[in-house]
């Protein structure tokens, strides 16, 4: 682990530059995520500012960018629609509290139990949902709407071939906005849909009744936000660990996400988490230290305060074009390769996760069901036990535990020899039901006059056997 | 003379390795170095397509294993260098810094359109390194 001083000032020049690049790149996404969530752009921009700055101090993974995200925005859509902004702010604070506790309880160690098929399903569903969320601004629009969206989309893919220093979406936005103004094409602008902030966020307690009723409304959302936020954040932390060859404290990151969300809620922002895409951009631009994410947040806020009026004239179709690119990069295209190569059960879990998320519009439910599904499939896979018979010797292969004992017992249904041996050299007894199954087989056979010899138990199985009997 | 060969797990790269081994066996003082760059642009996908960090380590080893095996089977000693970042930029930086005297690289065989979008690593490297480059088709 580096010292705090190194984490902040070990890489000043590159961190400042990368922070500026990320700060620029965060703006269009924050705007679009605000529209997805159904809140004013202000709420997402404040969130991105506060998350990025607070996580720079509180996070466990230096250089990981946290801000308003699509995943979190999608979770809160119905909360905002049914109960309004104040409840969202309260839910954000509660999310932070839950995340701090999860961090204290070592939630990061659970990440091992989330298989990559569920992660892929999560990100693919997220990509699809971000894409679908853009459609209302596109479908039914005039010709100019479509043309501007398509040209913007083309630009963000072509520009990086020629200009690398400035994020392509930003160049595309500036160019297309200028063209829109010059050509006088009539399109919805960001200013038509919401107001831009002109002050720094202020500390306010959410205006909600502090009752059990309120808690009942926000708790399900806060739980979902906590799960989704930690999932994306810890996944991103792992990717960054690998890219930079440096370890990070994931439980500290979980607590840091919590602290950042509490600040965000009190400062009028929506819940946020780490962004994979932006974090990768940060590292690729040379960002390694805490200064990079701090700079990103401060620079974003500075730009919005200075240029807020200009941001308001950006045509919506241009933002839609950018977000289609974001959804395409969120979607994992190598999933198709995964479907071909991975075992069928893993492909099934991935597709099921996507289907459940799209059906319920709830990322958290999809992840939880996906994890349960894959655990069950894993149990089914390892519970394969076979008993082969050679004369009067029975050879058991595979682990014996609650899920495999039925098959084991059945294998001795038709035994009527005087004396048999059961060999456990290729097996392992895992639990009570394993020992119970052996006892059951023994009792049944001995009732029929068969003597049963047990042999080949390995040391730990032997120990378990004698411990229980 | 130090000869470096860039490998990425492709068949073209393996042909480049064969060529490099052939050269090394003909040049008495030649030292062979394998260069492999873990691409930042694929960091996320690599991670998502493997079960855990151990699975990822295995996948990466699978990319370089055929090359190191080939060298071993021909009785040629080779140093393995693994870099992280943008493939062409990292290769150029390493070759120029370590004063490699001959770089061998496989061509990916992209068509014109793919080259426009993805960019050809071998072409970019060839333009910016300070040593002779052999591109193996």
Interface residues (C-beta under 8 A of the other chain):
Chain A: X112 X115 X116 X119 X120 X123 X157 X161 X235 X238 X239 X242 X243 X245 X276 X280 X283 X284 X332 X334 X337 X338
Chain B: X40 X41 X43 X44 X45 X46 X47 X48 X49 X50 X51 X52 X53 X56 X84 X85 X86 X116 X117 X119
